[in-house]
């Protein structure tokens, strides 16, 4: 008795055990946690991330949520109503549970610094009882005084208030980045509840807002798209087999695969990243492809042997299909594992690992649960299109026609392929790497509009930081070190996209001018370290000494220099970050003090740079792994190489399309290659396996290879329609990267399908590889007429 006869004999224990395993993995789903931060894409041990954490610990600065009030009227943000809104929102945001109330920065929290004969006056811009401000809060006169004070305090111009007075920021640091979504939702609720006069706008942006909104945004999109993809694939299954049985059992295999993979993800403690959404559609495509081939074989058996008992028919179908399904699963797993080990980004590595696990589960369930379910289905009705008395259906006739045209014009097929190859190489050479997190959103989305509006009015909300560390405590009292920081700020402001900088030096110069009766000539760094220490002491005596906690540490040994950048594009980051690091190495690497680039811009540069450095290596390694496995399973270098051709062309052509259309290689688009490799190899392996069966039984001729198209070609066609249709659904997504991702994968699958049914049979006839003809397969039971199978 064959393995599958034994398995079907034990069908109920098999089904029971399968559902126990599914249940055991499902318990991991509630443990899945989302991580939508950009930091997730970089190695936790990366110096950029380590120093970012160091800055957060020393200065309390994280990725903030930024609220901007924009008023383009003549009085700008200095009119009484705008200032009242700023104070109200500052108080409300500071009271939120996951916001640090001591690190909310706005006109309502910051102080003006002016000098008097008796010392310093340090008082809030919106305080009610003040010495420096003469007019009452809530009057136009007070607004004008604040305008003049801001103009006289360079630190705030462009960073807190727009240079033209049209906008002002409220910056809130989130205490727990895992609560970014809740914090963003709470901030948005406050903003939406604020009554605004005509001409006044409120916008919410910043990395904290992006991380918070991205989670909700993608979840809402996925909740619509994933059921739609499943519905479309189900309809395709019904169209292919005219059978609810086929649709139901296929969906059970898909469900078991997806639940198992994501359940194991939760049990392992692996986070659900932004790109993990793509894994779901990928596993659906792979699992349904296995089912399509098994069901095609099952109904083919029922056609040729209509009176065969159902259980025997299932066993025969599995005996025919276990080999190609196992081969495709092996090559797909190899591709995913290669991606996992070669990627430098943790989410991509996790994608590759759990993609491989999902493919393995799909194979296990297709080899066990699927035949068991087919064997216990109460109805033995054969769909009309598969009955022996019926002529070939429409799709079989289409594929037969395709086969005749392809095999009768080999020169056209090869010539067209070579032309496409040359054009693709030209297009792929134009591919560039770029990424901007804000482009994850449609241009109409509030967070996108806010980002563009704020960066247009202000210096910029993307932070490029330098952590300056002195050799000893109170190193920042030394004029030489402060002047080096001043020179660093001047250099940073020459970098593209950098519109302003801030550091403790700005406070020192403002204090120095204030104690010299506001004389602009004294907006300098004092030469005497004792005077610098005295300035800090005077400030502490007049105000809260912790006001500097975002610029210096308690011991005055470490300082944070922050540059405001007006865009988050990698093409800009990869210019300014290396340039800054080179400057620091040259000017800030000594025993007295050293500086390290960090901040959001630096971290983003390194994780996108990881794509630029590793993408090609990952793709080549995945292609090599797939090719090697194909060579091993077919025991032929020639046949293995032929099986890799559709995969190679699928990836190359999509890179060409991206190059010609100006679509950059980013996080979302870089993932298509791994998925394309995993999905495309299925078409190639099924094709080569069937060609080998035909070749060994009847030889490789134009006539004999016609037998490839009616059954295997039809199954591949519906495999292609199901996968391409599933990914094509993503083209309707409201998330731009998913639109590109789904469209590119659909194109890749299309290319792989076309190359598999055109170029591979043509080359098989031309080359007649020995491995496709020698040693007849004794295990197959195909009829002696190749066309009857």
Buried (B, 14 or more C-beta within 10 A) or exposed (E): EEEBBEBBBEBEEBBEBBEEBBEEBBEBBEEBEBBBBBBBBBBEEBBBBBBBEBBBEBBBBBBBBBBBBBBBBEBBBBBBBBBBBBBEBBBBBBEBEBBBBBBBBBBBBBBBBBBEEEEBBBBBBBBEEBEBBEBEBBEEEBBBBBBEBBEBBBBBBBBBBBBEBBBBBBBBBBBEBBBBBBBBEBBBEBBEEBEBEEEBBBBBBBBBBBBBBBBEBBBEBBEBBBEBBBEBBBEBBBEBBBBEBBBEBBBBBBBBBBBBBBBBBBBEEBBBBBBBBBBBBBBBBBBBBBBBBBBBBBBBBBBBBBEBEBBBBBBBBBBBBBBBBBBBBBBBBBBBBBBBEBBBBBBBBBBBBBBBBBBBBBBBBBBBBBBBBBBBBEEEEBBEBBEEEEEBBEBBBBBBEBBEEBBEBBEEBBEEBEEBBEEBEEBBEEBBBBBBBBBBBBEEBBBBBBBBBBBEBBBBBBBBBBBBBBEEEBBBBBBEBBBBBBBBBEBBBEBEBBBBBBBBBBBBBBBBBBBBEBEEEBBBBBEEBEBBBBBBEBBBEBBEEEBBBBBBBEEBBBBBBBBBBBBBBBBBBBBBBEBBBEBBEEBBEEEEBBBBBBBBBBBBBBBBBBBBEBBEEBBBBBBBBBBBBBBBBBEBBBBBBBBBBBBBBBBBBBBBBBBBEEBBBBBBBBBBBBBBBBBBBBBBBBBBBBBBBBBBBBBBBBEBBBBBBBBBBBBBBBBBBBBBBBBBBBBEBBBBBBBBBBBBBBBBBBBBBBBBBBBBBBBBBEEEBEBBBEEEBEEBEBEEEBBEB
